[in-house]
Amino acid sequence: MLRSCASRPSPSPTTAWDATSLAGALKAAAARRSVPHVGPLHAVLLKLGLSASAILATSLAHLALRCGLPGYARDLFDEMPRPDVVSWTSLITGHAHQGLYHDSIALLRCMVNSGVTPNGYSLSGGLLACAGVGQGTLALGKEIHARVVKMRMQGPVDVVVENGVLDMYARCGSIEYARRVFSVMLVKNIVSWNSMMAALLASGQAEEALGLFVSKMVSCGVGMDGFSFSIIVDTCGELALLKQGMQVHARVVDSGFEADIIVRNSLVDMYAKCGCVDSAELVFKAVPSHDAVLWTTMISAYGKFGRVEDAISMFERMAQLGIKRDGVAYLAVLSACSHGGLIREGLNYFKSMSDDQSSARLQPEHYGCMADLLCRRGYLEEALEFIEDMPFESSVASWSALLNSRRIYGNAKLSQLAASHLLKLDPENHSNWVALSSVHALGSDWHETWMIRESMSRECVKKEPGCSWVELYDGVHIFLMADRSHPELVDILQTIDSLKEDISAMPLQGT
């Protein structure tokens, strides 16, 4: 029996239906995702005896999937006597687009086992499902890629399928495979370039993403869309390259994308990361918007730069304007309260998330932010109690907040406890090993310090050197811990010594 989906009013008896008009109605209803039309159109199809038509049955299943009724669509599909490649493809891609990735993968396997040969669009749906699941389906993704390679040997492959392969490897964390696919693509559209740059940025290779844009994409004359600008602006923000970010901003304006909400959000975030919160504010105010993500990004920018009152004011303004305040928005205002040391306000916002009327739900990140707020104000015991009472497994962020407080308040016992928990939660992070070793060293427990260092050597845990960089007129200058290779090192050291002398000569405040 088919699952009920909605009230099914009888079609008007005066309506003249045939296969052509019914196909048009199904297509129009699918475009509008019209749930109320699923039942009546199905009834018409049955009444006219057209249910055996593979094309109409597939169109009805497609409509059901577009309306979020996968069970209804699957029942329709199961009643088809001999589903063809179009029917299978519609079901596979429909489930993938609905986020039902495992079901989509299972359907692709069933399609192959049934003897129906997948076409490019079938494989594209499977690739989308693999990308949605992630690394766990990399092996299947490679199998699908092999089929695509075989298809390419027989003739040109649609660029949509090639982009699906690229995106699958990128989202499964295989950036090197993504590079290879991109390099051999005969046809690259804007989606191809965007996918490759986004993959590089997500894998921590922002410099290469920017290089791909500057040296290749621009020179190839590829027209940019909003996603392209957003990715490049994000890249500039990740690298804190203000000059390049401003140049991209100029191109955004020149190309008419200054009102694009995704691009504006990236610009606000980029300027904030580059230390220009006033410029971020100008971008935010340039075009009025009720987009919750944009408001949250601006609140976060205010909080990071100590403009706590502005952050709180914006957060309250969201409620007044009816803009939904989700968990990320609450996290941004809690972070602002933490930077400003506003315990009472932070606790009030934290408690308001527990209200039944709040659409946001408490997550480990919110507890970590509150622990950080308490630690910053010196309430270490209260922070420990707060962490231990969490309804979730304690998070890295919460224990990190307690550990970082040792620099100010020097509570060796709590610092050791926090470092031990961090080591259990994230043993591959070298910083946690170093932190635990430092805690024991501060307490003159040299034996334990030595034992931890030995464990690091056995586990091949290496501390990455600290790194910082600054953008000047002639480029970006990078500095590594203990690195003495900078060509202007002598001048830099002399300047530092001079600054130290000036600071030492300053009278203390209040004397």
N, C-alpha and C positions, 0 to 999 in steps of 0.2 A: 504493500500500500504506500502511496505517496504521502509525504509529510504535509500537513496543512501549513500554510504560510500566511494567509490573510483571508478576509471575507471574500467570497466569490460571487459577486452579483452577476446575475444572468445577463448575457449580451442582449442587446436590443434585437427583437425579431425582425426589425426592418433593415437591419444592417446587412449588406451584401458582402459576404466573406468569400475569398478564394485564396489560393496559395500565395499569390503575389501580394495581395493586400495584407495578408497575415504576416508574411515575411517583413513587409515594411513596418507594420505595427510592432513586431518583436524588436526590430532594430531600433526604432524610436524609443521604445520603453527601456531598452538596455542603455541607450545613451543617457537617459534621464534617471537611471537606477530606480525605476518606478515599481516599488514593491506591490502596490495595490493592483497592478495590471498582470502580475504573474498568474494568479488563479484564473481570472476571466479568459485570458488568452489561451491558457492550457485547455480550458473547457471548450472553447471554440475549435481548437485543434482536434480534440477528441470527437466533437459533434460532427465535424466535417469529414471524419475518417482520415485525417492527414497525419495521424500520430506515427504512421509507419514511415513517413518522409524523414530521411536522415538529416536533410538540410534544416527542416523546420524544427525537428526535435533538438538538434544541436543548437539552433538559435534560441530555443526556449531554455535549454540548459545554460547557455551563455547569459541569458537575462537573469536567471536565478542566481548565478554566481556573482554577477554585477550587483545584485541586490543583497548579497550577503547570505544566501541560502544554499550553502554547499551540499547539504544533505538532500535537498529537493533536486538539485542538479544531478547528483550521483544516482538517485532513484530513476530519473529520466534516462540517464545514460545506460543504466543496467537493463532497462526495458527495450533498448535498441537491439534489433535482431543481429545486425552486422555493422557495428560502428566502424566507420572508415577513418582515415588518417586525420581528416578535418575534425571529426567528433573527438577523437583522442586528444588532438592538439588543443582544442578549445577547453577541454576539461583540465589538462595539465597546466596550461598557462593561466587559466582562471583561478585554480587553486593557489598557484604561486603568487599571483597578484593579490590574493586575499590574505597572504601571509601563512597559508597552510602548506608550508614547505615540505614537510615529511609526507603528507598526502600526495603532493605533486610528484615527488620522487617515486613513491610507490606506484602511482599511475603510469609513470614513464616505464618503469620496469614491467608492469603488466602489459603495456602496449607492445614492448619488444617480445615478451614471452608469447603474446597472442599471434605473432607472425606479421603484424603490421609494421612496416618500416617507417621510422620517424623521419620527418622532413626537417628543414632548418628551423622552422618555427616551433616544432615539438622540442627540438634540442635546446632552443632558446629558452623555453619555459623551464626545462630541467636545469639549465645553467642558472637561471634566476633563483630557483629553489635551492640549489647548492650554495649560491652566494648568500642566501638568507640564513642557512644553517651555519655556515662558516667552515672552520678547519675540519670538522668531523666528516665532511662529505668531499674532501679534496680528491680522494681516490676515484669516486664516481665522477667528479668533475673532469678528471683526466680521461676517463673512459669516453665521456661525451666529447671532449676535445679531440680524441682520436677519430671519432665518427665525423667530426667537422673536417678534419684533415683529409679523410677519405673523400668526403663530398667535394672538397676543393680540387682534388685530383680529377674529378669528373667535370668540373666547370666552376664558374665564379660562385662564391658564397656571399649571401647578403651581408652587408656590413653590420646589420643588427645582430646577427649570429656571432660575428667576430667580436663585436663589443661585449656580447654576453660572456664569451670566453675570457676576455680581458678583465671584466668586472668580477667574474667568479674567482680568478686567481688572486686578484687584489684583495677581495673581501675574505678569502681563505688564508690570507697572510703570506702568499707565495709571490712576493714582489718581483723576484727574478724571473719567474715564468711570465708574469704580466709584462715585464720589459721585452721578453723575447717575442711574445705575441704581438705587441705593439710595433716592434721593429720590422716584422715580416708582413704586416698588414698592407695590402696593395692600395686599399682605399681607406682613408681616415676621415671621418666627419667630426663635427664639433663634439659629439658624445665621446668619441675615441680619445680626443685630446683631454677633455675634462676628466674622464675616468682615469687616465694615466697620471695626470697631475694630482688628482685627489688621492690616488693610491700612494704616490710618493710622499705627499704631505702627511697622510695618515701613518705611514711607516717611519716617520721621523727624518725623512730626507727632503726637508724643505728647500735646501739649497739647490738640489737637483730639479725639484719641481719648478723653481723660479728660473733655472737655467733652461729647462725645456720650453718654458713660455717665451723667454727673451730671445734665445738663439734659434729656435726652430718654429714655434707656432706663429710668431709674428712674421718671421721671414717667409713662411709658406703662404701668408696672406689669408689665413683662416679667420673667418668672421667670428667675433666673440659674442657670447650670450651672457645672461645674468649669472649663470653658474660659473662660467669661465672667470668673470671678474671677481666673483665671491671667493673662488679658490685662490686666485693670485693675491687678493687682499689678505686673506687668511695667512698665506705664506709670508707676506711681508710682516704681518703682525707676529707670527711665530718667530721670525728672525729679528724682530724689532728694527726693521729697516724703514725708518720714517720717510726718508727722501724718496725711495722707490715707491712706498705706499702712497705718497702724495701725487707722484707721477701717474700711478694707476688710477687714483681718484680723479685726476684731471681727464683721463681717458673715459672713465665712467660717465662723467658729466657730458663730455663731448659726444659720447655714443648714445646718450639719452636714457641711461639706466640709473640715474640718481634717485628715482622714485621706487626702484625695485626693492622690495622689503628685504630680500635675502642679501643683496649687495649692501644695503644700508646697515644691516645688522653686522656684517663683516667689517664695514668701515668703522663703526662705533667701537667694535672690539679691537681693531687694529690700532686706532689712535690711542685707546686706553692702554694697550700693551706697550706702546711707544712712549708713554708718559704724557700724552697730550689730551687730558680729559676735557679741556675746553673745546678742542676741535671735535672730539667725540660728541659733546653736547650740541655743537652747531649742526652736525649731521643729523642727530636725533630730532632736533627742532625744525629742520628744514622743511619737512613735509609731515603734517599731522598724521598720526597713525595710532591705531588701537591694537597693534600686533603685540601679543604678550611676550614673545621672544625678544623683540626689540627693547621693550621696557625693562625686561629682566637684565639684558646686557648692559643697559645704561645704569641700572641700580648697582650692578656688580662693579662697574667702572667707578662710580661715586665712592663705593665702599672701600675699594683698594687704595684710593687716594685720600682717604680720611674725611671725605665730605659726607659724613654719616647723616647729618640732618637732611641733606638733599636726597640721600638714598631712602631714608624713612619716609620723607615727604612723597617721593615718587611711588613708593610701595602703597601708601595710603591712598594716593590719587588713583591708582589702578582700581581699587575697590569702588571708589566714587564713580568712575567711568564705566564700571561693569566689566572690566577686563579680568579675565580669569587668572587667579594667582595660584599657579601650580607649585609642586614641590621644589622646582628649580628657583622660582621667584622667592619662595620662603628661604631657601638656602642662601640666596644672594643677600637678603636683608639680614639674616642671622650672621652672615660673614661680616657685613657692615657693622653690626652691633659689636661683634668680636673685635674688629679693628678699633672701634671707638670706646671699648670697655664698658658698654651699656648693658649691664647684667639684667636690670629690671626689664628693660624693653625687650631684650633677647628672650628672657623667660616668658614674657607675655606672648610673643609671637610663637614660641615653641609650644606653649600650652594651647594657643588658638588652633594649632594644627590638629590637636586631639579632639577638637569640637566636631560633633556629628555633622554640623552644617558646612564644615570645611571640605572642599573637594581635594585638597592635598593630604597626603598620608605621610606619616613620619617614616623615614628611612635611616639606615646607619649613618649616612652623611650628615643628617641633621643633628644626631647625637654627637658626632665628632666635632661639629661646629660649636655646639654648646659646651663640650668639654674644653675646647680651645678658648672659649670666652671665659670660663671659670679659671682656667690655668693662667691666662693673661692677667687676671686680677688677683692672683695669688691664692685662690681657693682650691688648693691642690687636693686636700682630703675630700672635699665636696665633689671635685671632678672625678676622683677615683670611684666614689660611691655612685656617681652618675653613670660612669662607664660600666660598672659591675651590675647595675640594675637595668641595663639595656635589654629590651625584649628580643634583640637580635644577637648573633655572635659578634663580640666586640670587633670593631673595625681598625684597620691600620691608621686611619686619620685620628681616631680618638686616642690611641696609645701614643701616637707621634706627638700630639698636643701635650700630653703629660711628660713625655721625654724632653721635649724642647724647653719646658719650664725650668729644667735644671740649670740652664745658663743664667737665669735670673734669680731663682730662689734656692738652688743648690740642695734640693732634697734628694740625697743619694739613694735612700731606700726606695722611694717611689720611682726614681729614674731607673734603677736596676730592674724593678718590677716591669716597668713599661718597656724597657729594652728587651727583656726576656720574652714578653708577649709578642713584640714585633718580630723577633727572630723566629718564633713559632709560626706566625701568620705569613711571613714573607721571607723564608730562609735564603732565597737567591739574591736578595737585595743586599749589596755590600755595605750600604750605609747602616743597616741594622747591626751587622757584626761590629763595625767600627764604633757605633754608638755604645754598645754593650761593653766593648773593650775600654772605651774612654771613661765610662762610669766607674769601672773597677779601678782604673788608673787614678782617677780623682780621689778615690778612697784609699790609695796606696796599697791596694791589693794586687801586688805585682805578679804573684803566682797565677791568679785567675786571669789576669791580663795576658800573661804569656800563653796560658792554655788556650785562650780564645784566638790569639794570633796563630797558634799552631793549628787549630781547627780550620782557620781560614786558608792556611797553606794546603792542608790535606784536601779540603773541598774545592781547591783551586778558585777561591773567592778573591777577586782582585778589586781594589778600590779604584774607581775611575777618577782621574785627576779633576779637580775643580776647574771650571772653565767660565770665562766671561768675555764679552766683547762690547765694543763701542763703535758707533758709526760716526766718522768724521768726514771732512770735506773730500778727502782723497780715497775714501773707501772704508772698509770694516777692519778694525784691528782686534785680533783674537789673542787672549791671554790664558795660558794654562798654568796650573799650580807648578811651581819650581821650574818653569820654562824660562830660559834666559836667551832665547833666540831672536827676540824682537830687535830689529835694527836700531831702534831709538831707545834701547834699554837704559843706557847711561843717563840720558837726559831725563827719562822717566823717574829713575831712582833719585837723581838730584832734586827734581821737583818735589818728590815725596818727602825727602829730608828737609827741604825748605818749608814745606807746609807743616811738618811736625814742629819745627822750631817756632813758626808763627803761632801755632796752637798752644805750645808750651808757654809762650810769652804773654798769652791772653790772661787777663785777670779772671779769677773765678767769679761766677755770678753770685751776687749778694755780698761780695767783699769790697 
